[in-house]
Structures are given as structure tokens and as C-alpha cells.
Amino acid sequence: MLAYWWQQPVVRAASQGEQLSFTLPDGSKVQLNSGSALRYDRSFGDARVLFLKGEAFFEVDSDERPFLVRTHNAKVRALGTAFNVQARPDAPSAGTQVTLVEGTVEVGSREAGAKTVQMRPGETRRVQGREARLSEPLAVTVKEATAWRRGDLIVKDRPLESLLPEVERRFAVELAVRPDSLRQQRISLALRKPSSAEAVVRDVALVLGLQYRETAGGFTLHE
């Protein structure tokens, strides 16, 4: 019975409205963003392999064994480094975004034999969509990509539809937009530790010249 338990993978999950920090069997540290899950073996073997759905920040302990993070369409290989991975297959882009804080990582499609590139500290790249196309470096700063770790919310020239799910996950609310075409409006916003979903919605409405109303499960933005 004990052997069976030991062979079962560990699944750590942060539900909507919470974040989760923990240490892996090798001593590496992980911070999971809300609405995210990480799966890995109880005891790493020749390689430290993890499967991520959502967003996480990794601080990897130096070890001769490779450290591999796999998502729905990408893989990230690191040795003694700190980096952020965002991988939400249900998001509009359906891609994986990697931001390197320090050290070295290689990123590319999770398909065997796929091309990988080595990233530099301060660089952000995306493995885009179901086709797993590897982007050139993006204009996304480390401060922006890791804002969630500090409780901040930073977006720069992004469509509203990409911001709303982040707010829903963080505050465990439901947000709607009427008419639906408003989802394509682009927005830039920098909020330091917003205290509530309404605080975010209020600023979004102000920036985009919209109105909002409270609903049973959250808020609706409208013209």
C-alpha cells in the first residue's frame, strides 16, 4: 500500500482567490498563482519534471539533474535559475509565456526534437497557440510578468478580454461585458495591490469610459 502511495504523483493547486507557495522534493521553491495547478513525482529521478496548468514562479536549486516544466504546448528547461511561466490553454492566445529573471533557460515546443532557444535574464518569450510557434523576445518586463507575486496588477496595451480572467481568478468573481465587442478594447493599467474586484472594475471603467453594475456573482461592464 505504501509503495502504491509513493508512486502516485503530487498535485498542488491554488483555487480562485488564493496563491500557494511550497518547496519541491529537491529544495526548489514554487509560487502558484490563483487558478493554477502543478503536478510532479514525489521523488524526482534522473530528471525533475513538472506539469503546469496556469501560472507559477520557480526558484530552482542547482542540481546536476535537468529541471523541466511542461505545459499544454511548451517545455522549459532550467538549471539553477528563477523564472515565471504562464500557461492557460483556455485563454485567447492559448500559449505559454516565459519570463526569465535570472540564470538560463531553454524554451520551445514540447514536441520531441523541436527547436529551442536560450533566453537571457529580463527576456520574455511566448510559445504561441496550438501550433506552438516560438516568438521573438516580447516587450514584457520582469516587473509586469511577476506583478501577481506582489499582489499588483499591471497590463500594457492588452485587450480587455485578456485582463478579465486574471481578475476573476484573483478575486473569485464573475465578470461580464455588454456588448461583447467591448472585450477587444485595449487597456493599460497599473494597480498596486488592489483590494477588491470592484476596485479593479472601477478603474477599468474609468480608463475605458464605461459604466459598471454589481451582479449576484460579480460585476458587469457596459457602455
C-alpha positions in Angstrom: 0.0 0.0 0.0 2.9 2.4 0.9 4.6 1.6 -2.4 1.4 2.4 -4.3 1.1 5.7 -2.5 4.7 6.6 -3.2 4.3 6.1 -6.9 1.3 8.5 -7.2 2.1 12.0 -8.4 1.7 15.0 -6.3 -0.8 17.7 -7.5 -0.7 21.1 -5.9 -3.4 23.5 -6.8 -4.3 27.1 -6.0 -8.0 27.8 -6.3 -9.5 31.1 -7.4 -8.8 33.8 -4.9 -5.7 32.3 -3.4 -2.0 31.8 -4.1 0.1 28.9 -2.9 3.9 28.7 -2.0 5.7 25.4 -1.4 9.0 23.6 -1.7 9.7 20.8 -4.1 11.5 17.5 -3.2 14.8 18.9 -4.5 14.6 22.1 -2.5 13.4 24.3 -5.4 10.7 26.8 -4.5 7.4 27.4 -6.3 4.7 30.1 -6.0 1.4 29.2 -7.7 -0.9 31.9 -9.0 -4.7 31.6 -8.5 -6.5 29.1 -10.7 -3.3 27.1 -11.3 -2.1 23.5 -10.8 1.3 21.8 -10.8 1.9 18.0 -11.0 5.1 16.2 -10.2 6.6 12.9 -8.8 7.0 12.6 -5.1 10.7 11.8 -5.6 12.5 13.1 -8.7 14.5 10.6 -10.6 17.1 11.3 -13.3 15.2 14.5 -14.2 13.0 16.9 -12.3 9.8 17.0 -14.5 6.8 19.1 -13.6 3.5 19.7 -15.5 1.9 23.2 -15.2 -1.5 24.5 -16.0 -1.9 28.1 -15.1 0.9 30.3 -13.8 3.9 29.8 -11.5 7.2 31.3 -10.4 10.1 28.9 -10.0 13.3 29.4 -8.0 15.4 26.4 -8.9 18.0 24.8 -6.7 21.3 23.9 -8.5 21.4 20.2 -9.3 23.0 18.1 -12.0 19.6 16.8 -13.0 17.7 18.9 -15.6 14.7 20.8 -14.3 11.8 20.6 -16.9 8.5 22.4 -16.8 6.0 21.2 -19.4 2.7 22.9 -20.3 0.0 22.1 -22.8 2.2 23.3 -25.7 5.7 24.1 -24.4 8.7 22.9 -22.4 11.1 25.0 -20.3 14.5 23.6 -19.3 16.4 25.3 -16.5 19.4 24.8 -14.3 19.8 26.9 -11.2 17.6 29.9 -12.2 14.4 31.9 -11.4 11.7 32.3 -14.0 7.9 32.8 -14.5 5.7 30.6 -16.6 2.1 31.4 -17.6 0.3 28.7 -19.5 -3.5 28.9 -19.7 -4.8 26.7 -22.6 -8.3 28.3 -22.3 -7.0 31.8 -22.8 -7.5 33.6 -26.1 -3.8 33.2 -27.0 -3.7 29.6 -25.8 0.0 30.0 -25.4 2.8 29.6 -22.9 4.7 32.8 -21.8 8.1 32.5 -20.1 9.9 35.4 -18.4 13.5 34.8 -17.2 14.5 36.7 -14.0 18.0 35.2 -13.6 20.1 32.3 -14.8 19.5 30.4 -18.0 16.5 28.6 -19.5 15.8 27.0 -22.9 12.2 27.2 -24.2 10.4 25.7 -27.1 7.6 23.4 -28.2 7.1 20.3 -26.0 7.2 18.1 -29.2 10.3 15.8 -29.3 13.1 17.3 -31.3 11.5 20.7 -31.6 13.7 23.8 -31.8 14.6 25.6 -28.6 16.1 28.9 -27.8 18.2 30.0 -24.9 16.8 33.0 -23.1 18.6 35.9 -21.4 17.7 37.4 -18.0 15.0 40.0 -18.4 13.6 38.4 -21.5 10.1 37.2 -22.2 9.1 34.8 -25.0 5.9 33.0 -25.9 5.2 29.6 -27.4 2.1 30.6 -29.3 -1.1 28.7 -29.7 -1.8 25.1 -30.5 0.8 25.2 -33.3 3.5 26.0 -30.6 5.2 28.8 -32.6 8.1 30.3 -30.8 8.1 34.1 -30.7 10.8 36.6 -30.8 11.5 38.4 -27.5 8.4 40.3 -26.3 8.1 43.8 -24.8 7.1 42.4 -21.4 9.2 43.4 -18.4 10.0 41.2 -15.4 8.1 43.7 -13.2 5.0 43.3 -15.4 5.2 39.5 -15.7 5.7 38.9 -12.0 3.4 41.6 -10.7 1.0 39.0 -9.4 3.6 37.8 -6.9 3.5 41.2 -5.2 -0.3 41.4 -5.4 0.0 44.1 -8.1 -1.9 44.2 -11.4 0.0 45.5 -14.5 -1.2 45.3 -18.1 0.2 47.3 -21.0 -1.8 47.7 -24.2 -3.7 44.4 -23.9 -7.3 43.6 -24.9 -9.8 43.8 -22.1 -10.7 40.1 -22.7 -7.2 39.1 -21.5 -7.4 41.1 -18.3 -10.8 39.9 -17.1 -9.9 36.3 -16.4 -7.0 37.4 -14.3 -9.3 39.5 -12.1 -11.9 36.6 -11.9 -9.2 34.2 -10.7 -7.7 36.6 -8.2 -10.9 37.6 -6.5 -13.1 34.6 -7.3 -15.8 36.6 -9.0 -17.6 36.6 -12.4 -17.2 39.5 -14.8 -19.3 40.2 -17.9 -19.1 42.8 -20.7 -22.0 44.2 -22.6 -21.9 44.4 -25.6 -19.4 41.6 -26.2 -17.4 43.7 -28.7 -16.0 45.8 -25.8 -13.8 42.8 -25.0 -11.5 43.9 -27.8 -10.8 47.4 -26.4 -7.2 47.7 -25.4 -6.2 48.9 -22.0 -3.1 49.8 -20.0 -3.4 49.7 -16.2 -1.0 49.6 -13.2 -2.6 49.0 -9.8 -0.7 48.4 -6.6 -2.2 45.7 -4.5 -5.9 46.3 -5.5 -8.1 45.4 -2.5 -11.1 44.1 -4.4 -12.5 43.2 -7.7 -14.7 46.3 -7.6 -11.5 48.4 -7.2 -10.2 47.0 -10.4 -13.5 47.2 -12.3 -13.9 50.8 -11.2 -10.5 51.7 -12.7 -11.2 49.8 -15.9 -14.5 51.6 -16.3 -12.7 54.9 -15.8 -9.9 54.3 -18.2 -12.3 53.0 -21.0 -15.1 55.4 -20.4 -17.6 52.6 -19.3 -20.1 52.0 -16.6 -20.4 49.0 -14.4 -23.0 47.4 -12.1 -22.9 44.8 -9.5 -24.4 41.3 -10.1 -25.1 38.3 -8.0 -21.7 36.8 -8.7 -19.6 39.8 -9.6 -19.9 42.8 -12.0 -20.9 43.7 -15.5 -19.1 46.4 -17.5 -21.3 48.2 -20.1 -21.5 51.4 -22.2 
